[in-house]
Amino acid sequence: MMRHEIFVTPRSLTEAPHPAVEAMIGHGVEIVYATAGKLPDEAELLRLVPDVTGWLAGVEPVSPAVIAAASKLRVISRNGTGLDNLPLADLKSRGIAVRTADGANARGVAELAIAMIFSAMRHLPFTDQGLKAGGWPRRRGIEFFGRTLGVIGCGAVGGEVARLASAMGAHVIAYDPARPELGIDPKRFRWAEHEEIFREADILTLHCPPGRDGKRLIDRDMLKTVRPGLILINTARASLVDEAALIEALDERRVQTYCVDVFDPEPPAFPGLASRPDVIATSHIGGYTEESVNRATQMAVFNLLESLGFQQHELTA
């Protein structure tokens, strides 16, 4: 049996061993973990990749230099769906397979987006912090029923957000170039273009990859068109939002609250955007639930071993 060295870098898997990862040892695999609970930097990646044949990867940035150093690498298996942290052209030129755990963490991320919406509408962080400080803060909130929710990107995560929101009484207007069938009552859902969504949404949630042209989706021009008091949710990618333009919009109250789970870099500089009282920030926990981690890990391990040539009966043993 050929011996494989598998590199494991997602923070959710390095901080504590996962049974699906550890089970690979029984297939003649040696596990190499990055530093526990920490996003590995380029120096650590360069030090650990030279002998790996498979890589169970997270969201850490991977440079062409790292791929060049990984001379034995045959497959990168993501425990999620995003690939913008990988040098895909370099991987393709080397014939290195790239696999994703499609939809595995969709419900976890979707539920976080919904939780953020309610936290913003009812001012939960403000109220909680005020009570902890000995006060009795009361800020009038708004109700979700009947509100207009804009969803940009209706893949596994955005589609789930749209279904949950419509079931709770919101009117959903969404953009996705593929316009997938979401099974939502048309009385509560319709497709629209970006400009219309930006104008009409009370709440806007982002569930799309960055554009290939590098242009920010949420920029100064877009923020001039939004309905005043917008609640903006970003559980997708930090690069979707022009931070300087967003801060202007927050200062001018065109955006009431920015709810964000993704930063660049991670963790972000302090103090910064996350320290503002009109920002609800979480530490990239969208897919960090028991269920999502288990689904994504099991799928990523299966994809990785399959790409390394393990047979179906070995993977289900």
C-alpha positions in Angstrom: 0.0 0.0 0.0 1.3 3.4 -1.0 1.9 5.7 2.0 0.3 9.1 1.7 1.1 12.2 3.7 -2.0 14.4 4.1 -1.8 18.0 5.2 -4.7 19.4 7.2 -5.1 23.1 7.6 -8.7 24.2 8.5 -8.8 25.8 11.9 -11.9 23.7 12.8 -9.9 20.6 12.3 -6.5 21.6 13.7 -7.8 22.7 17.1 -9.2 19.3 17.9 -8.9 15.9 16.0 -11.9 15.0 13.9 -12.9 11.3 13.7 -13.2 11.4 9.9 -9.7 12.9 9.6 -8.1 10.5 12.1 -9.8 7.5 10.4 -7.5 8.1 7.3 -4.7 6.7 9.4 -6.3 3.3 8.9 -5.9 3.7 5.2 -2.1 4.0 5.5 -2.2 7.8 5.7 0.1 10.0 7.8 -1.6 13.2 9.0 0.3 16.5 9.1 -1.5 19.2 11.0 -0.9 23.0 10.7 -0.6 25.0 14.0 -3.7 24.3 16.1 -6.6 26.7 15.7 -4.5 29.2 13.6 -4.7 30.3 10.0 -1.3 29.1 8.6 0.9 31.7 7.0 3.0 31.2 3.9 6.1 30.4 5.9 4.3 27.5 7.7 2.8 26.2 4.4 6.2 26.3 2.7 7.7 24.3 5.5 5.1 21.6 5.6 4.0 21.0 2.0 7.0 19.5 0.3 6.1 15.8 1.1 2.3 15.9 1.1 0.3 14.1 -1.6 -3.0 15.4 -0.4 -4.2 18.6 1.3 -7.4 19.0 3.2 -7.5 22.8 2.9 -9.4 25.7 4.5 -9.6 29.4 3.6 -5.9 30.1 4.2 -4.3 32.1 1.2 -2.2 29.7 -0.9 0.4 31.3 -3.2 1.9 29.9 -6.4 5.2 29.6 -4.4 3.5 27.2 -2.0 2.2 25.0 -4.9 5.6 25.0 -6.5 7.1 23.7 -3.2 4.5 21.0 -3.0 6.2 18.8 -5.5 4.3 15.6 -4.6 0.8 17.1 -4.3 -1.9 15.4 -6.2 -5.1 16.8 -4.8 -6.5 19.7 -2.7 -9.8 19.0 -1.1 -11.6 22.0 0.4 -13.8 21.6 3.5 -16.1 24.3 1.9 -16.8 25.6 -1.6 -14.8 28.8 -2.1 -11.7 28.6 -4.2 -10.6 32.2 -4.4 -7.8 31.5 -1.9 -6.2 29.0 -4.3 -3.9 29.7 -7.4 -6.2 27.7 -9.7 -4.1 28.3 -12.9 -1.0 26.9 -11.1 -2.9 23.9 -9.9 -4.4 23.2 -13.3 -1.0 23.4 -15.0 0.4 20.9 -12.6 -2.7 18.6 -13.0 -3.5 18.8 -9.3 -7.1 17.9 -8.6 -9.3 20.4 -6.7 -12.4 19.2 -4.9 -15.0 21.0 -2.9 -17.5 20.0 -0.2 -20.5 21.5 -2.0 -23.4 22.5 0.2 -21.9 20.9 3.3 -22.0 24.1 5.5 -24.9 25.8 3.7 -27.4 25.5 6.5 -24.9 26.7 9.2 -24.0 29.8 7.2 -27.6 30.5 6.2 -28.7 30.3 9.9 -26.0 32.7 10.9 -27.1 35.2 8.3 -30.7 35.0 9.6 -29.4 35.3 13.2 -27.5 38.4 12.2 -30.5 40.0 10.6 -32.6 39.5 13.8 -29.7 40.8 16.0 -29.5 44.0 13.9 -33.3 44.5 13.8 -33.7 44.1 17.5 -30.4 45.8 18.5 -29.4 42.7 20.6 -25.6 43.5 21.0 -26.4 47.1 22.1 -29.0 45.9 24.6 -26.9 43.1 26.0 -23.8 45.3 26.4 -25.9 48.0 28.1 -27.3 45.7 30.6 -23.9 44.2 31.3 -22.7 47.7 32.0 -25.4 48.2 34.6 -27.9 50.2 32.4 -31.4 49.6 31.1 -31.1 50.3 27.3 -34.2 50.3 25.2 -33.9 50.9 21.5 -37.0 50.5 19.3 -36.6 47.6 16.8 -38.4 46.6 13.7 -40.2 43.3 12.7 -39.1 40.9 10.0 -42.5 40.0 8.7 -43.3 42.0 5.5 -39.8 43.4 5.1 -38.0 43.2 1.8 -34.9 41.0 1.8 -32.4 41.2 -1.0 -30.3 38.1 -1.7 -27.2 38.3 -4.0 -26.3 34.8 -4.9 -28.8 31.9 -4.6 -26.5 28.8 -4.5 -26.7 26.5 -1.5 -26.3 29.2 1.1 -28.3 32.0 -0.5 -31.0 29.7 -1.6 -31.4 28.4 2.0 -31.5 32.0 3.3 -34.2 32.9 0.8 -36.3 29.9 1.8 -36.0 30.5 5.5 -36.8 34.2 5.1 -39.8 33.7 2.9 -41.1 31.1 5.3 -40.9 33.7 8.1 -42.9 36.3 6.1 -40.3 38.4 4.3 -40.6 39.4 0.6 -37.5 38.1 -1.1 -35.9 39.7 -4.2 -32.8 37.9 -5.5 -30.1 37.9 -8.1 -28.3 34.8 -9.4 -27.2 34.4 -13.0 -28.3 30.8 -13.0 -31.7 31.5 -11.5 -32.0 28.1 -9.8 -35.4 26.7 -8.8 -35.8 27.4 -5.1 -39.3 26.1 -4.5 -40.5 29.4 -3.0 -44.0 30.7 -3.3 -43.9 33.3 -6.1 -46.1 35.6 -3.9 -43.0 36.0 -1.7 -40.1 35.7 -4.2 -39.0 37.2 -7.4 -35.8 37.6 -9.4 -34.3 41.0 -10.1 -31.2 42.8 -11.2 -28.6 44.3 -8.8 -29.8 47.9 -9.2 -33.4 47.1 -8.3 -32.4 45.0 -5.3 -30.1 47.7 -4.0 -32.9 50.3 -4.3 -35.7 48.3 -2.7 -34.2 46.1 0.0 -34.6 46.8 3.7 -32.0 44.1 4.3 -29.3 42.9 1.9 -27.4 39.7 2.3 -24.4 38.6 0.2 -23.9 34.9 -0.8 -21.8 35.1 -3.9 -18.1 34.8 -4.9 -16.0 37.9 -5.7 -16.1 39.0 -9.3 -13.2 37.9 -11.6 -12.5 41.5 -12.4 -11.7 42.3 -8.8 -14.4 45.0 -8.6 -16.2 45.4 -5.3 -19.8 44.5 -5.4 -20.6 46.9 -2.5 -18.9 50.2 -3.5 -19.5 53.9 -3.1 -21.8 54.2 -6.1 -24.0 51.3 -5.0 -24.2 52.6 -1.5 -25.6 55.9 -2.8 -28.6 54.1 -4.2 -29.7 52.1 -1.2 -32.8 52.6 1.0 -31.6 54.6 4.0 -31.3 52.4 7.1 -30.2 49.4 5.2 -29.0 46.3 7.1 -26.2 44.7 5.2 -25.1 41.1 5.9 -21.8 39.6 4.6 -21.0 36.0 5.4 -19.4 35.4 2.0 -16.1 37.3 1.4 -14.5 40.4 2.8 -13.4 41.4 -0.8 -17.1 42.0 -1.8 -17.2 45.2 0.2 -15.3 48.5 -0.2 -14.6 49.1 3.5 -13.9 52.8 3.1 -17.1 53.4 1.3 -19.0 51.3 3.8 -17.7 53.4 6.7 -18.9 56.5 5.0 -22.3 55.0 4.5 -22.4 53.9 8.2 -21.3 57.4 9.3 -24.1 58.9 7.2 -26.7 56.3 8.4 -27.4 55.2 4.9 -26.4 51.8 6.3 -27.9 51.2 9.8 -25.9 48.1 10.6 -23.2 46.0 8.9 -23.2 42.3 10.0 -20.0 40.6 9.0 -18.4 37.2 9.5 -15.5 37.5 7.1 -12.4 39.7 7.2 -9.1 40.3 5.3 -6.8 39.6 7.1 -8.2 37.2 9.7 -8.2 38.1 12.5 -8.6 41.8 11.6 -6.6 44.7 12.9 -7.8 46.1 16.2 -9.4 48.6 16.6 -11.0 48.6 13.2 -14.4 48.0 11.5 -15.3 45.3 13.9 -15.1 47.6 16.9 -17.7 50.0 15.7 -21.1 50.0 17.6 -23.0 49.9 14.2 -21.2 46.7 13.2 -22.1 43.2 14.4 -19.0 41.1 13.9 -18.3 37.4 14.2 -15.1 35.5 13.8 -15.7 33.5 10.6 -18.1 31.1 12.4 -20.7 30.7 9.6 -19.9 27.0 8.9 -18.7 26.4 12.4 -21.4 24.2 13.8 -21.2 20.6 14.9 -23.4 19.6 11.9 -21.6 21.7 9.3 -18.1 20.7 10.4 -19.1 17.0 10.4 -20.7 17.2 6.9 -17.9 19.2 5.4 -15.1 17.1 6.9 -16.6 13.8 5.9 -17.2 15.0 2.4 -13.7 16.6 2.1 -12.1 13.4 3.4 -14.1 11.2 0.9 -13.2 13.5 -2.0 -9.5 13.6 -1.0 -9.1 9.8 -0.7 -11.1 9.2 -3.9 -8.8 11.5 -5.8 -5.8 9.6 -4.4 -7.1 6.4 -5.9 -8.8 4.7 -3.0 -11.6 2.4 -4.0 -15.3 2.9 -3.1 -15.3 -0.1 -0.7 -12.3 1.3 1.1 -13.9 4.7 1.6 -17.1 3.3 3.1 -15.4 0.6 5.2 
